[in-house]
Amino acid sequence: MASLKELKGRINSVKSTQKITKAKQMVAAAKLRKAQAAAEAARPYGARLAEVMASLASKVAGQDSAPLLMRGTGASQRHLLVVVNTDKGLCGGLNSNIVKEAKIQARALEAAGKDVSFYLVGKKGRAPLKREYPNAKTEGFDTSTVRTPGFGEASAIANELIALFEAGKFDVAHLVAPKFRSALVQDPHTAQLIPVPAPAVASTSDAVVEYEPGEEEILEALLPRYVTTQIFGGLLEREASEQGASMTAMDNATRNAGELIQKLTIQYNRSRQAAITTELIEIIAGAEAL
């Protein structure tokens, strides 16, 4: 059984940890409001851009003159998984769920006879994926050098992916990123990124629209922006998911620390009472012996 000094030290240690987890919970809650607002504000832009692309894509679908980002390489053998993880830990099972989703997609592709490689954004998903797929080609982008990744980082990632695609390094790219639902729920989501799928959004307008310049020229400029927007949305969803998961995890840790402190305090009081009782018995026994 632990001594009174050891129990007292453990209680103080857990109390110190509880103060840290409580502080991190409050910080995450404050950051969550801003991150959630940014993620939710970006969704209508992405949806509207998808509608515009649907209108343009319907006019060039199946044409050899369609941009490479839309028509693809004509093959689907080499697949690239763009996995968006966080750079920091202490956010519950968020990163492990994203890695699990990436592994599910990779196994499904390998079962279909496809070649799989990875492009990793964020630090936390690198080690488990490299350990699971040591022979897979792996590239990545470091977002830990900036406090909050923004459109500039998304643009840099998109430009690098487009350059790899045009160089023939892969045929299809999939984006694996978290989708923020609430502080309690962040679901990993997989969507095709390159070649850009023709959005299944039918135009509700019967108006005849003439584009100047032509649809191909507009798509040449619009498709890279669409890829950048998807990655930017993934980064925003990651930030909101990270803060929500961190707030929930730190709240649970604070509660668990409180329960542990209570148990240790009861154990300490019982041990102290037993020690006092033993000392009283020894004193009384010594007095009677005299």
N, C-alpha and C positions, 0 to 999 in steps of 0.2 A: 504494500500500500504506500502511496506517495506521502511524503512528509508534509507538514503544514507549510513549510517554506516553499516547497515545490508547487503545492496547490496555489499558494498566494501568487507565485511567479506566473503560473499558467493563467490565472484569472486576469492579472495585469496585462499579460501578453495578448489575450483574446480581446480585452477591452481596447487595447491600442489598435488591433486589427479592425475592430468594429468601427472605431472612429474613422479609419481610412476608407472602409467600404461605404460608410454613410456619406462621407465627403464626395467620393467618386459617384455615388448614386445621384447626389444633388447636382454635380457638374454635368453628368450625362442627361439629367432631366432638363437642365437649362439649354444644353446644346441640341437636344431632341427637337424642341419647338422650331428652331431655325432650320435644321436639316429636314424635318418633315415638311415644312412650308416650301422649301426649295424643291423637294422631290415632287410634291403635289402640283406645284406651279409649272413644272416642266412637262407633265403628262399631257395637258391639252395641246401644247405645241407639237409634241410627237404625234399625237393623234391627227392633228390637222395636216401635218406634213405627210403622213401616210395617205390621207385622202387626196392630196394634190398628186402624189406619186401614182396613186391608183388611176387617176384620170390620164396622166401622161403615159403610164405603162401600158394601158389598154390600147393605145394608138401605135405602139412600136413592138408589141408582143410578137414573138416569132420572127422578127426581121433580123437579117444578118447585120444590119446597120445599127442595131441596138448596142448601147455601151457595154463594154466588157463586164462591168460590175453587175449588170442585170442579166445578161445572157450566160455568163459563166464561161468556164473553159471547155464545156462539153463533156466533162468527166466528173465522177464523184468518188474517186478512189481515195484521195488524200484529204483527211479531215483535220481541221485545227479547232481545238477547244480553247476559247478565250475565257479564262476563269478569273472572276473578280472577287478577291478576298480582301480582308482588312489588313492594315499594317500593325494594329495593336491587338492585344488579347483582352482578357477579362470581359468578354461579351458572350458568355454562355456557350451554347452549341451552334452559334451562327456559322463560324468558319468550318466546323466539322460537317454541318449539313450541306454547305456549298461544295465541299470536297466530295462528300458522298454522292451528290447529284452529278458532279463531273465524272466520278468513277462509274456510275450507272450508265451515263451516256457513252463513255469510252468502251465499256464492256459490250454494250449493244452494237456499237460500230465495229468492234473487233469480231464479234460473233457473225456479223454480216460480211466479214472478209475485208474490211476497210483498214487503211493505215491511219493511225491516230498520233497527233503531236499536240503540244500544249503551248499556250501563250499566257503567262501568269501575271496578273496585276495584283499587287499586294503581297506582303511577306508571308502571311500565316498559312497560305495554302501550298507553298512551295515544297516544304519538307515531306509531307505525307504523299503528295503526288509523285515527287521524284523517287521516293522510296518504293511506291507501288509500281511505277513505270520507269525503271532506271534506264531502259534502252530507248525510250521515246525522246524525240527531239523536243527540247524545251527552250523557249525564249520568254522574255518578259519585259515589264516596264516598272520602274521603281517610282512609287508615289509617296514614299516615306519622306522625301526631301521637301515636300510642301505641306503646309499645315492643313489645308483643305483643298483637295484636287478639284479643279474647275474645268471650264471649257477648253482652256489651253492644253491641259494634260490629255483631255479626251481627243482633241485634234491631233496631238502628237501620236497617240496610240493608233488612231484611225489612219493617219498617214503611213505609219510603219506597217500596219496590216495590209493596206492597199498596195504598198510597194512590194511586200512579200507575195501578195496575190498576183500582181502583174509580172513578178519574176518567176512565177510558176512553182512556188514553194508549197502551195496547197490548192485544192479544188473548192472546198467548202469550209466556211468558218462558222462556228456556233458560239454565241455569247451565253455564258453561264454566270448569272449574277443573282443576288437576293432581290426579292420584291417586298417592299415594306407594306405591311397590312396594318399593324398596330405595334405598340410597345411589347406586346406579348407574342406576336406572330410575324415572322419574316420568312417567307417561303422562297427557296431557291427556284429559279426559273431559267429555262433554256430556250433560246430562239435563234433561228438562222440569221446570220449577220451578212455573210458574203457567200455567193452572189446575193444581192439584195432580192428577196422574194417579192414578186408582184403582190402588193397588199390586196387582200380580199375585201376591199371596201368599195362597193358599187356607188357610183355617182347618182345622187337623187335628182340632179338637174337634167332637163331635156334640152338645155340650150346648147347650140353649136358654138364651140370655142375654137378660135384660130390662134395658134401660138406663133409668136415672132420673137426670136428665131424659131426654128423647128423644134419638134419634141426631142429629137436626139441631142441637139445642142443644150437644151435646157436640162435634160437628164444627166448629161456629162458633168454639169456644174452642181446639180442637185443631189446626185447619188453619193458623192463623198460627204456632203453635209448630212445626208440621212444616216450614213454609217457613224459619223461623229456624234450625231444627236443620240443614236442608240447607246453608244458607249458613254456619253455624258449622262444620259438617264440612268445607266447602270451604276455609275459612280455616285450619283445623287441618292439612288436607292440604297447603295452600300452605306453611305454616311448615315442616313436615317435609320437603317437597320442596325448598324453598329451601335448607335446611341441608344436606341430602344432596347436592344439585347443587353447592352451594358447596364442600363438602368435597372432592368428586371433582374439580372444576375447579381448586381450589387445589393439590391433590395433583399433578395433571398439570402445572400451572404450575411447581411446585417441581422436578419431575423435568426439565422442559424447561430450566429455568434451570441446573440442574446440568450437563446436557449442553452447554449453550452456554458455561458457564464452562470446561468441559474443553476444548472446541474453541478458545476464545480463549486459554487458557493454553498450549496446544500452539503456536498461532500466535505468541504472545508469545515463547516460548522459542526458536522457530526464528528469529524476527526478531532476537532478542538475540544468538543464536549467530552469525548472519550478520554482524551489526554488529561483534562481537568479532573474527571471522575477518578482516573487511575492515580493521580497525584493525591487526591483527597483520601482515597483508600489507604495509600502508603503512609500518609501522615497519621491517620487514625490508628492504623495498625502499629505504627512506631510508638504512639502515645500510650496505647494499651500495654505494650511490651514493657514500658517503664513502670 
